[in-house]
Amino acid sequence: MRIKKLLQINSSGRYDDSITRQVSDRVVQYLQSQGVSKERVSRDVAPGLPVVNEAWINANFTAANDRSAEQEKVLDLSNALVDELENTDYLVIASPIYNFNIPASLKAWVDLIARVGRTFRYTENGPEGMMENKKAILVMASGGVPIGSEMDMATPYLKHVLGFIGIRDVTVVDANTIDLSGDHSASQIAAILA
């Protein structure tokens, strides 16, 4: 039996007091207790990722066999991020809501992994996601916007992007409802992910 792999993305600008970081770590611990790999790839995007620019666009839309060494270098990080995603079974994205949406650093991650020919393709029936047979868990928190409310643009956006690239099995964990003060968090997370 193949061991399931896990990719954890953290995007909060807070570290010590980040609810999404704390809850996503507990989600990962729960998944590992259920037989998901003890090893995980952990990617902290909060310090920032490069934004898509003209050089990236030109490199991305140049056929792989025709790319120059410079274009390949421009795509190195994007390729590494897509490889991480391709090689995972469980994706845990921890995101606070900043001004009704996801942090800019997480949006940069989305832009770098949404790649035609890598994570989605165009067919005669329209775009088709290529990242199938994966599960995603969104750990969302907000200081004022209720998760799932009309003002929460972050959660539906992430669900849409993941669906677009083929990840349709998405569970949302409202980190604001998880009791981090005691041992209750494990049972709360187990109930949500059941």
N, C-alpha and C positions, 0 to 999 in steps of 0.2 A: 504494500500500500504506500502510495506516494505521500510524503509529508507536505501539508499545505503551507504555503508561504504567505508572509504578511508584510505589508508596506504601511507604515504609519507616517502621515504628513501632519506636522504641527505648523500653525501659522500665527498664533497669538504673539503680539509684541510684548506681552507679559511672560515672565518665566516663573518666578517663585509663587506668585499669587494667581496664576492662570487656571481658571476652572476647566477650560477645554483641555489643557495639557494634563491636568490631574485625572480628569474623567477618561480621556483617551488612553492614558497609561493603565487605568483600571479595566477598560474594555480590552486592551491587549492582554493583560493578565488573565482575564476571563477566557478569552479565545485560546490562549496557551494552555489553560487548565482543561480545555475541551479537546486538546490534541492538535491544535494548530502549532506550527513550528515554534520552538523556543527561541529560534533566531528570527530577528526581524530587521528589515531595512527601515531605518528611521531617518526621515528627511525633515529638517527644520527649515522652512522657507521664510521665516520671519525676518532674518537679516536682509532678505531681498534676493531676487533673481533678476537677470537681465530681461528687459522688456523687448518685445518683438520690434525690430527696426528694419530698414530697407535691406541691409546686408543679409539678415536672417530670412526675410521674405524671398529674396532672390535665390539664396542657397536652397531653401525649402522647396521652391517651385522649379528647381533645376533637377532634371533626371539624375538619379544617384550615380549612374555611370559617367555622366557629363560634368560632375562637380569638380571644381578645382580643389587643391589642397587647402586653400584659404577658406573656401566655402564649407569644406568638411569640418574645419576647425570651428567655424561659426556655429555649426550644428552639433558640436561635441556634447555640450551640456544637455541640449534637447534630446539627443539620441540616448544619453545616459538615463534621463528621466523616463523616457518611453520604455527603455529596457527594464527599468525597475517596475514599471506598471505591467508590462507584458509578463514578467516573471513572478507575479504575485497572484494569489488566490483571494486574499482578503485585503481590502484597502480601507484603512481607518483614516479619515480626514477630520482633524480637529480645527474648528473655525469659530472664532468669535464673530459677532456681527458688528461691523463698524459702519456707522451711517447707513443703516438698513441693508448692507451688503457684505460680501466677503472682503478680507484685507487685500490690498493691492498686491502683496507678495504672493498670495494664493491665486489671484487672477493671473499673475505672470506665469505661475506653474501651469495653470489651465492652458494658457496660450502656447506654452512650450510643449505640451503633450498632445494637444489637439492637432494631429498631423495627418493630412491626407496620405494614404498609402501605408501609414504606420498604425494609427489608431482608428481610422475610419476610411471608407472608400466610397466613391461615387458609382452607382449602378444605374441601369435604365429605370429603376424604380425610385431613384433618389439616393441620398446618403445612407450608408449602412455601417454600423459600428463593428469594429474588429476585436474589441476587448470583451468577448463573451465569456461565460462561465466563471465570472468573478462576483464576489459579494463586496458591497461597500457599506460602511457604517459611517455616518456623518455625526460627529459630536459637535453640537452647536450650542453656543451660549451668547447671552445678550444681557446688558445691564438695563435695558428698557424695552426693547422690542420683543414681544412674546413670540417664541418659536412657533412657526406655522400660521401666524397672523397675516393679515393683508400687508402689514408694514415690513414683514420679513421677506425680503427679496433674495436673501442669501441661500436659504434652504432650497426653494424651488429652482434657483439658478443652478446650484450644484447637482441636483437631481436631473435636471435637463441635460447638462453637459455630460454627466456620466451615462445617461441613457443614449445620448447621441453617439458616444464612442462604444456603446454596446453593453455597458454595465447597468442592468435594469433591476437587479436585486439590491435595493438600497433601503437601509434601516436608519431612521433618524433617532438619535439620543439627545433629548433636551437636557443638557448638562446642568441647567439651573434646577432641575428637579432631583438630582442625585445627591443623597446625603453623604458628604465626604467626612463627616465628623466621627463616624464609627464603622462598624462592620456591615452596615446595611447596604453599602454600595454594591457589593458583589451580588446580593440577591436582587437588587433593583435592576442591575445590568442584565443578569440572567433572565429576568422576566421580560425585559424589553427585547432581548435578542432571541428569545424562545420561538 
